[in-house]
Amino acid sequence: MHTVHNARILLLATVCNNLGLAVIVATLIAPAIGGQFLGNRSIFVMLAWASLGITLHLAGQLVLGRLRQ
């Protein structure tokens, strides 16, 4: 039973990690491709999205602490 639980936890951690990294990458690449730099406002929006991505990444790391032996 621990194997199924651990597989589900690993899957959830992978989803959180990948979603967090996707948000970070989109935060960095999207403004460059779209050419929509709005000055100081853009920096705050990018920081907000980057912090969300980092939070999701860290949540994935915390979920791994629920693995059973």
N, C-alpha and C positions, 0 to 999 in steps of 0.2 A: 504493500500500500504506500510505503514511503517513496517508491519509485515514481508512482503516478503523481503524488503530491509534488515531489521535486521537479518533475518535468513541467508541471503547470507553473510552478514558481519560476523556473528558468525561462519559460515562454513569456510570462508577464514581465520579467526583468528585461528580456530582449526587446519586447514591444516598447517599454518605457525608454530604454536606452536608444533605440533606433528613432523613435519619435523625437526625443530630445536632440539628437544629432541632426535630424532632418530640419528641425526648427532653427538650429544654429546655422546650418549651411544656407537655408533659405534667407535667413536674416542678413547674411553676409553677401550672398550672390544676387538676390533679387533687386536690390537698389542699383547695383552696378549694371545689370543687364537692362533694367528699365530706365536707367538714367534719371531717376527721380530723387535727387538729393534735395531735401528741403531745408538745409541749413541745420540750425541747432535743434529744431523740432525732430528732424529725422534721426539725430543721434539719440535722443531720448526714446523714441519709438524702437530703434534698433537695440538699445540697451534693455528695454522691457522684454522684447522678444528673446534676446540672448539669455536673459535671466530665466525666462520660462524654460528655454531649452536646457539650461544647466540644471534647473530644478528637476525636470523630467529625468535627466541623466542620473542625478543623485538619487532620485526615487527608485530608479532601477537598481542602483547599488544597494539601497536599503532593503529592497524586496529580497535580495539574495540572502539576507540574514535570516530569512524564514525557512531556509532549507533544513531538512531533517536528516539525521544520520541513521 
